[in-house]
């Protein structure tokens, strides 16, 4: 009997546990290890931040639902991975043995790279549910005492969609409250142009998102390097293509929300030979570690090179559809190894599919493959995207409760986009 441990119960780790158990069956053990007892649906955090969604609506007790599928659960923080001895060491010095390990921890939020950044400094975040709840408190203060707002993504960020989402959602919330005229908004981003999104743009994303920002009277600064943040004041350098400072800005703010750069969590990053310099897991095309053959990894914690060099550093996002296919590939590869006695064969896709809410409308894009040049580059907007994202939350939470292995993106998101399926692996 093989023991498979899944480290991290996020939007990648939970499906990985369900699918692996389903494929391996009762003769093999699957155990989930997570620092918190609750699953949290991260894509809905922007709604929590403005009070459009209650936190209880996007959380589930992990152990209760895993137990229905005969999957074990250990609620503990892992401080060390002993890859040589196939063990995890928790903060309470508990040892967890494994035969195979699936790393799905997500990222470490590197606010420390920018002085004054993050919830412990002077800016808000929507990267975790706790941060979104804290952001909501700051948002409510903005509603009571209006003033300037800044939304954006710091240098080194690789996840730009939520920053755009929050800017548009914030605008809608302020208009609904009839106080938008009291809150000037700046969008500040490390991207070389609006709509780059760490992907080199997708279709007409540049002109479309610029138009949406203009319509909402949201001003923007690109190639932005945030130098330091003080209470109510942000110092920004705007770089040119030669990476020279072209302009400097000093923006005042009452409310600021920024996406930070990501790095690997310490327990993963500290494993010799497992990760790149930023702490992201280096895998082959089958999501398998290039150094440790019994370790697999998928999601935001894996290493993907930047699409291109930009004046201010930007990373490449790992979107939901890509993550879903990575985890499915891992489950099938473990079956090949453990049950069938064969080499791994399944591959995750490098396509990108994203639904971004914009308050009362939304934007959707498809990039096949994610890194250009592409076979398909498609970007559209409409109220249907807003509704599709609401529906997607419902379907994904249902998947977490039922433990079904149905591919949510392929079954529901592609259907909403009018796409049958994506056949090409995109690499």
C-alpha positions in Angstrom: 0.0 0.0 0.0 1.3 3.4 -0.9 0.8 6.5 1.2 0.3 9.8 -0.7 0.4 13.0 1.3 -1.0 16.2 -0.2 0.5 19.3 1.3 -1.9 22.3 1.0 -5.7 22.3 0.9 -6.3 25.1 -1.6 -8.0 25.2 -5.0 -5.3 22.9 -6.3 -4.6 20.6 -3.3 -8.2 19.7 -2.5 -9.0 18.5 -6.1 -5.6 16.7 -6.1 -6.6 14.7 -3.0 -10.0 13.8 -4.3 -8.8 12.8 -7.8 -5.8 10.8 -6.5 -8.0 8.9 -4.0 -10.6 8.1 -6.7 -7.9 6.8 -9.1 -5.9 4.8 -6.6 -8.8 3.3 -4.7 -9.1 1.8 -1.3 -5.8 -0.1 -1.4 -3.8 3.1 -1.1 -3.8 5.9 1.5 -4.3 9.6 0.7 -3.7 12.1 3.5 -4.2 15.9 3.4 -2.0 18.1 5.5 -3.0 21.8 5.9 -2.3 24.5 8.4 -5.9 25.5 8.8 -9.0 23.3 9.3 -11.1 25.2 6.6 -10.9 25.2 2.8 -11.1 28.8 1.5 -12.2 29.7 -2.0 -9.6 32.4 -2.8 -11.1 33.7 -6.1 -14.1 35.2 -4.2 -11.8 37.3 -1.9 -12.4 40.6 -3.8 -16.1 40.3 -3.1 -15.4 39.7 0.6 -13.2 42.8 0.7 -16.1 45.1 -0.3 -18.8 43.2 1.7 -20.4 41.5 -1.3 -19.8 38.0 0.1 -19.8 36.8 3.7 -16.7 34.8 4.6 -18.8 31.8 5.7 -20.1 31.4 2.1 -16.7 30.6 0.7 -15.2 28.2 3.4 -15.8 24.5 4.2 -14.5 22.2 6.9 -11.8 20.1 5.3 -11.9 17.0 7.5 -15.7 16.6 7.2 -15.7 16.3 3.5 -12.5 14.5 3.0 -13.6 11.8 5.4 -16.6 11.0 3.2 -14.1 9.9 0.5 -11.9 8.0 3.0 -9.1 10.7 2.8 -7.2 11.4 6.0 -6.6 14.9 7.3 -3.9 16.4 9.6 -4.3 20.0 10.6 -0.7 21.2 11.2 1.8 23.6 9.9 4.7 21.9 8.1 8.0 23.6 8.9 10.3 21.1 7.2 10.3 18.6 4.3 12.9 15.9 4.8 13.0 14.7 1.2 15.8 12.3 1.8 13.8 10.4 4.3 10.3 11.0 2.9 9.0 12.8 5.9 7.3 16.1 6.8 8.1 17.7 10.2 5.4 19.9 11.7 5.8 22.9 14.0 4.9 20.7 16.9 7.7 18.2 15.9 5.2 15.7 14.6 6.6 13.4 11.8 4.5 12.5 8.8 5.8 9.8 6.6 5.0 9.5 2.9 5.7 7.4 -0.1 4.7 10.1 -2.5 4.2 13.8 -1.9 2.0 16.3 -3.7 3.1 19.9 -3.0 0.2 22.3 -3.4 1.1 25.0 -0.9 0.5 28.0 -3.0 2.9 31.0 -2.5 4.5 33.0 0.3 3.4 36.6 0.0 6.6 38.6 -0.1 5.4 42.0 1.2 8.7 42.4 2.9 10.3 43.3 -0.5 8.6 46.7 -0.4 9.0 48.9 2.7 5.7 49.7 4.3 3.7 47.2 2.2 1.1 44.7 3.3 -1.5 44.4 6.0 1.2 44.8 8.6 2.2 48.0 6.9 -0.1 50.5 5.1 -1.6 48.6 2.2 -4.4 46.0 2.0 -4.4 42.6 0.3 -7.0 40.1 -1.0 -4.6 37.2 -1.4 -6.0 35.4 1.7 -9.4 35.4 3.3 -7.9 37.0 6.5 -6.5 39.7 4.4 -9.7 40.2 2.5 -11.6 40.6 5.8 -9.0 43.2 7.0 -9.4 44.9 3.7 -13.1 45.1 4.2 -12.6 46.9 7.5 -10.4 49.5 5.7 -13.0 49.7 2.9 -15.8 50.4 5.4 -13.6 53.2 6.8 -13.2 54.6 3.3 -17.0 54.5 2.9 -17.4 56.5 6.1 -14.5 58.8 5.4 -13.9 59.1 1.6 -10.5 59.9 0.2 -8.1 58.8 -2.5 -7.6 55.1 -3.3 -4.8 53.2 -5.0 -5.1 49.7 -6.4 -2.4 47.7 -8.2 0.4 45.2 -8.3 3.9 45.6 -6.8 7.1 45.0 -8.8 7.7 41.2 -9.1 4.0 40.4 -8.9 2.8 37.6 -11.1 -1.0 37.7 -10.4 -2.6 40.8 -12.0 -6.2 39.7 -12.6 -7.3 40.2 -9.0 -5.8 43.8 -9.0 -8.0 44.7 -12.0 -11.0 43.0 -10.5 -10.6 44.9 -7.2 -10.2 48.2 -9.0 -13.4 47.7 -10.9 -15.4 46.2 -8.0 -14.3 49.1 -5.8 -15.5 51.6 -8.4 -18.9 49.8 -8.6 -19.2 49.7 -4.8 -18.4 53.4 -4.5 -20.9 54.3 -7.2 -23.6 52.2 -5.6 -23.0 54.2 -2.4 -23.1 57.5 -4.3 -19.7 58.5 -3.1 -17.5 57.7 -6.1 -17.0 61.4 -6.8 -15.3 61.7 -3.4 -12.8 58.9 -4.1 -10.2 59.4 -6.9 -8.7 56.1 -7.9 -5.2 55.3 -9.3 -4.3 52.0 -10.8 -0.5 51.4 -10.2 1.1 48.4 -11.8 4.5 46.9 -12.6 3.2 45.9 -16.0 4.7 47.6 -19.0 1.2 48.5 -20.2 -2.4 48.0 -19.1 -3.6 44.5 -20.0 -0.2 42.9 -20.1 -1.2 40.8 -17.0 2.2 39.0 -17.0 1.2 37.3 -20.2 2.4 39.8 -22.8 -1.3 40.7 -23.3 -4.1 38.5 -24.6 -5.9 39.5 -27.7 -7.2 43.1 -27.4 -6.7 43.2 -23.6 -4.6 46.4 -23.7 -7.2 48.6 -25.5 -10.2 47.0 -23.8 -8.9 47.4 -20.2 -7.6 50.9 -20.9 -11.1 51.8 -22.2 -12.7 50.3 -19.1 -10.4 52.3 -16.8 -11.1 55.5 -18.8 -14.9 55.0 -18.6 -14.6 54.7 -14.8 -12.2 57.7 -14.5 -9.5 55.5 -13.0 -6.0 56.9 -13.8 -3.0 54.6 -14.2 0.7 54.4 -13.9 2.6 51.5 -15.6 6.2 50.4 -15.3 5.7 51.4 -11.7 8.2 50.6 -9.0 6.9 51.3 -5.5 9.8 52.6 -3.5 8.3 53.1 -0.1 4.9 53.4 1.5 4.0 55.6 4.5 0.8 56.1 6.3 -1.4 57.7 3.6 1.4 58.4 1.2 3.1 56.2 -1.5 6.4 57.0 -3.3 6.6 55.6 -6.9 9.2 55.6 -9.6 8.0 55.2 -13.2 10.7 53.5 -15.3 11.3 53.8 -19.0 12.2 51.0 -21.4 15.9 51.4 -20.4 14.9 50.7 -16.8 15.8 54.4 -16.0 13.6 56.5 -13.7 11.4 58.6 -16.1 9.1 60.1 -13.5 8.5 60.1 -9.8 5.1 60.2 -8.2 3.9 60.9 -4.7 0.4 59.7 -4.3 -1.8 60.3 -1.2 -4.3 57.6 -0.3 -7.0 56.7 2.2 -7.3 53.1 1.0 -4.7 51.0 -0.9 -4.9 47.4 -2.1 -1.9 45.8 -3.8 -1.0 42.3 -5.0 2.5 41.4 -3.7 5.3 39.4 -5.4 5.2 35.7 -4.6 7.9 33.4 -3.5 8.0 29.8 -2.3 6.9 29.0 1.3 9.9 28.3 3.5 9.4 24.6 4.1 9.4 24.0 0.3 12.0 26.6 -0.6 14.5 25.1 1.9 14.6 21.7 0.3 18.0 21.2 -1.4 17.6 21.0 -5.2 13.8 21.1 -5.2 13.2 24.7 -6.1 14.5 27.7 -8.1 16.0 30.8 -6.6 12.6 32.2 -5.7 11.5 29.0 -4.0 9.2 27.6 -6.7 9.2 23.9 -7.3 11.1 22.8 -10.5 9.0 20.1 -12.3 9.1 18.2 -15.6 6.3 18.1 -18.0 4.5 15.5 -15.8 4.5 17.8 -12.7 7.3 15.7 -11.2 10.3 17.1 -9.3 13.4 16.9 -11.5 15.4 15.8 -8.4 13.0 13.8 -6.2 11.0 11.3 -8.3 8.4 10.7 -5.6 7.5 14.4 -5.3 5.0 16.1 -7.5 3.8 19.7 -7.5 1.2 21.9 -9.1 -0.4 25.3 -8.8 1.1 28.6 -7.9 4.0 27.0 -6.1 5.6 25.6 -9.3 8.3 27.3 -11.4 7.3 28.9 -14.7 9.6 31.4 -16.4 8.5 35.0 -17.1 6.9 35.5 -20.5 9.4 38.3 -21.3 11.8 40.7 -19.7 10.0 43.9 -18.6 11.4 47.2 -17.4 9.9 46.5 -13.9 10.0 42.7 -13.1 6.7 40.8 -13.7 6.0 37.1 -13.3 3.9 34.7 -15.1 0.5 33.8 -13.6 -0.8 30.3 -12.9 -4.5 30.5 -13.8 -7.2 28.3 -12.5 -7.7 26.1 -15.6 -3.9 25.5 -15.7 -3.9 24.5 -12.0 -6.9 22.2 -12.4 -5.2 20.3 -15.2 -1.9 20.1 -13.4 -3.6 18.3 -10.5 -5.5 16.0 -12.7 -2.2 15.1 -14.4 -0.6 14.4 -11.1 -3.4 12.1 -10.1 -3.2 10.1 -13.3 0.6 9.9 -13.1 0.5 8.5 -9.6 -1.9 5.9 -10.8 0.4 5.0 -13.7 3.3 4.6 -11.3 1.6 2.9 -8.3 -1.1 0.9 -9.8 -0.1 0.2 -13.4 3.7 0.1 -12.9 4.3 2.4 -15.8 6.1 5.7 -16.3 4.2 9.0 -15.9 2.5 10.1 -19.1 -0.2 12.8 -18.3 0.6 16.5 -18.7 -1.2 19.6 -17.5 -2.1 22.3 -19.9 -0.3 25.5 -20.5 -3.4 27.2 -21.6 -4.9 30.1 -19.7 -8.6 30.7 -19.1 -9.7 33.5 -16.8 -13.0 35.0 -15.7 -12.5 38.5 -14.2 -15.4 40.2 -12.4 -15.8 43.9 -13.0 -18.6 44.7 -10.6 -21.6 44.8 -12.9 -19.9 43.3 -16.0 -16.8 41.1 -16.5 -13.9 40.2 -18.8 -12.9 36.7 -20.0 -9.8 35.7 -21.8 -8.4 32.5 -23.4 -4.7 32.2 -24.2 -3.6 29.0 -26.0 -0.9 28.5 -25.0 -0.5 30.9 -22.1 3.0 31.9 -23.2 3.1 33.5 -26.7 3.2 33.0 -29.6 -0.3 31.5 -29.4 -2.7 29.5 -31.5 -5.6 31.4 -29.8 -5.7 34.8 -28.1 -9.2 35.8 -27.2 -10.5 38.5 -24.9 -14.1 39.7 -24.4 -16.3 41.4 -21.9 -19.9 41.4 -20.9 -22.4 41.0 -18.0 -22.4 37.2 -18.8 -18.8 37.0 -17.4 -19.9 38.5 -14.1 -22.7 35.9 -13.9 -20.5 33.1 -15.0 -18.0 33.9 -12.2 -20.8 33.8 -9.7 -21.9 30.4 -11.1 -18.3 29.1 -11.1 -18.0 29.8 -7.3 -21.1 27.7 -6.8 -19.9 24.8 -8.9 -16.4 24.8 -7.4 -17.8 24.8 -3.8 -20.1 21.9 -4.8 -17.1 20.0 -6.1 -15.4 20.5 -2.7 -18.4 19.2 -0.8 -19.1 16.2 -3.0 -15.5 15.2 -3.9 -16.4 14.7 -7.5 -13.6 14.6 -10.0 -15.5 16.5 -12.7 -13.3 19.2 -14.3 -15.0 22.4 -13.3 -13.3 24.7 -15.7 -13.8 22.3 -18.6 -17.4 21.5 -17.8 -18.6 25.0 -16.8 -16.2 27.7 -17.8 -15.5 26.5 -21.3 -19.2 25.9 -21.7 -19.9 29.6 -20.7 -17.3 30.7 -23.3 -18.8 28.5 -26.0 -15.8 26.2 -26.2 -16.2 22.5 -26.4 -12.8 21.6 -24.9 -9.1 22.4 -25.4 -7.4 19.4 -27.0 -3.9 20.7 -27.6 -1.6 20.4 -24.5 -0.3 23.9 -25.5 3.4 23.4 -24.8 
